[in-house]
Amino acid sequence: MAGGNVAEQFPGVLAPSPFAPAVQAVISELKGGASTTDWSAVDEFYSRLGHQPAWMHHEGRQAARMLVTRMLAAADDGLRAADYDSERWARRLAESPSSADDPLARDVQLTAVLLRFASDLARGIAGDSARDIDVIGTLAAARDATSTREVFSLLEPRHAEYRHLREALRQYRSAAEAGGWLPVPLPRGVLLVREREREREGDPADPEVLHLLCKRLAATGELAGGPGQCGPDGGLPLEYGEVLEKAVRSFQARHGLTVDGVVGPRTIAALNMPVEGRIAQIALNMDRWRRLPDDLGNTHVRVNIPGFSLQAVDGRERALTMRVVTGRPHTPTPVMSDEISYLEFRPYWNVPDSITRRQLVPKIVADPDYLRRQRFDVIEGWTRPPQLVDPDTIDWEAVADDFPYRLRQRPGRHNSLGLVKFMFPNSYSVYLHDTPAPALFDRPVRAFSAGCVRVEDPVALADFLLRDAPAWSPDTITAAMDEGRRQVVPLSARVPVHLTYFTAFVDEGLVHFREDLYGLDEQEGESFSDLPEG
C-alpha cells in the first residue's frame, strides 16, 4: 500500500512526536484483533506523521468527519459502507468522546478503516492491481484538505469508463429503489415474434406476459415514456407489435444478443436478471478498472474478451473498433497487458503441442490426406533450417499418444492465422491475428479460438500500428498479405495491448452487459459479499 507517487499535498515525513511510544504501543496491541487490517500500512502512515495522532486535533477531526461521510457513500463506487463500519464511525465522530474512550486507540482504529476504504477505492478488492498510487500519502494529505473531493479524486481511477460506470450504477440503484422489475413469465418453449407466433406450448400472447414485458423494457429505458403506458389505460396496445419489438431489439443490442426482435430463452434470461444482479455486475466491473494502470498508453490497443470487441486508441480518440473472436471457455484468452513489438505477414503456424495431440493427430489417423490438403509440414526439432519428415514414413496410430514431432502450417489463405499476426511475445503464447474463417464474426457470441484473438479487419489494424511508417499504407499492407513470402516488420515504437474482461461497460452513453464467458464474475464476485447495498 505504501508504494507509488506521493500526493502533491503530502508535506513529507515528520520528526518523531512525544506521542510516538504511545501510538506504537496502541498499534502493537491492536494488531491481534482485526484480520482485515493491513497493520504494516497503518504503521507506515503514522511513521510518515512522526507517530503523532492524525485525527485528534481540531482540523483532524473535521477531516475525519468529511472522510467518514464519503465512506458512508461507498455504494456510489460499488463498495459496501458496512464493510468499513461507516455508520458506527459517523456516530462516534458526532458524539463527544467518553471518559472510557481511549483517544489514541480510536485514532489508530479510524486510520485503519480509512486506509482500508482508500485502498479498496484506489486498487480494488477482487484481485491484484497494476495502479501505481500512494494511498498512504494521499490519506495523510487529507488531514489538510479542504474537501474530500480533492482527496478521493486522487484515489479513484482516472479513466472516463470508470466514471461512466459510476453513473450507470447510480441509475440502476435508482431503479432498485423504485422497486426494480418483475420477471417476464414467458412459458418454456414459447417465442414472441412480431405479427406471428411460434410456440410449442402455452400462449405467448398472454396479456400478463406483454404487460410485464412492457414494464420491464420501460424500467431500463428501451421503451420511452415510462411504465405508466403499459397499463390497461396507458395507451400502448397489449400486443407484440412494432413498438415492443423495437424496444426488444434495443435491449438485445445492449446485451450482446442476436438482434432479431424475437423474445426467446436467451433474451428472457437477460430480461429476468434482477436489478440487484445488474448492480453487482456494474460494481464488479468498476473494480476491474481499479486494477488497471491509470496510463494505458497514449496509443494502445484494447480487447474486451466477453464483449468480443477491439478498440485502437490514439490519444483520447477511438481510432478503430472491430469485432474479434476470443478463446473458448476451456481455452480462454488470458487477461493480460503487454506491448505489440512486430507484425508478421504470411506467417507460418507452429501448432502448439496440445492442439497437435488432441485435435490434429486424430484427424490425421482418420484421414491420411488431411496434412496435404491443409498444407501442414511435419518437422523434427527446432533446428534451422527445419528438418522436414515425410509423413508417409510415420506410423500415426503408434505415435498418437506420444507424438515426437511438431506440425507447421505453411503460409497462405488456408493458414489458421490468416495472412498477418500481431505479436507481443508472452508466456501465454497468445497474439492477435487474421483468420480464414470470417463468417464467425457474424455471430453474437464469438468464443471459438484456442486462446488467441482473431481480428475482423487486419488491414485496418496493421495500418493503425504502422501509421508512422511512410512505406506502409493499406495498399502495401494488402500486397504483403496477398503476395510473396513471410515478412517480419518491427514497429518503430512498441504499442501497449490490453486483453481485458468487462461484462459491463458504457458505449455511446448506454450501459451494456455481456455473459460471464469464463466465470470470472462469479469467481471475483465472492469478494463483494452481499452487494448490492443501498
HUKA-V35365 format. One record per run of one state. SS is the DSSP state (a for helix, b for strand, c for the rest). FROM is the first residue (numbers start at 0). TO is the last residue. If there is no record, write none. Layout:
ss: <SS | SS>
from: <FROM | FROM>
to: <TO | TO>
This chain:
ss: <c | a | c | a | c | a | c | a | c | a | c | a | c | a | c | a | c | a | c | a | c | b | c | b | c | a | c | a | c | a | c | b | c | a | c | a | c | b | c | b | c | b | c | a | c | b | c | b | c | a | c | a | c | b | c | b | c | a | c | a | c | b | c | b | c | b | c | a | c | b | c | b | c | a | c | a | c | b | c | b | c | b | c | a | c>
from: <0 | 19 | 30 | 38 | 48 | 57 | 72 | 73 | 77 | 80 | 84 | 85 | 94 | 102 | 123 | 134 | 144 | 147 | 155 | 159 | 177 | 189 | 193 | 195 | 199 | 206 | 219 | 226 | 230 | 241 | 254 | 262 | 263 | 264 | 271 | 274 | 290 | 298 | 304 | 308 | 314 | 316 | 327 | 328 | 331 | 335 | 345 | 348 | 350 | 352 | 366 | 369 | 374 | 375 | 380 | 386 | 389 | 390 | 393 | 395 | 399 | 405 | 409 | 419 | 423 | 431 | 433 | 437 | 442 | 446 | 449 | 452 | 455 | 457 | 465 | 473 | 482 | 486 | 500 | 503 | 507 | 509 | 513 | 519 | 528>
to: <18 | 29 | 37 | 47 | 56 | 71 | 72 | 76 | 79 | 83 | 84 | 93 | 101 | 122 | 133 | 143 | 146 | 154 | 158 | 176 | 188 | 192 | 194 | 198 | 205 | 218 | 225 | 229 | 240 | 253 | 261 | 262 | 263 | 270 | 273 | 289 | 297 | 303 | 307 | 313 | 315 | 326 | 327 | 330 | 334 | 344 | 347 | 349 | 351 | 365 | 368 | 373 | 374 | 379 | 385 | 388 | 389 | 392 | 394 | 398 | 404 | 408 | 418 | 422 | 430 | 432 | 436 | 441 | 445 | 448 | 451 | 454 | 456 | 464 | 472 | 481 | 485 | 499 | 502 | 506 | 508 | 512 | 518 | 527 | 533>
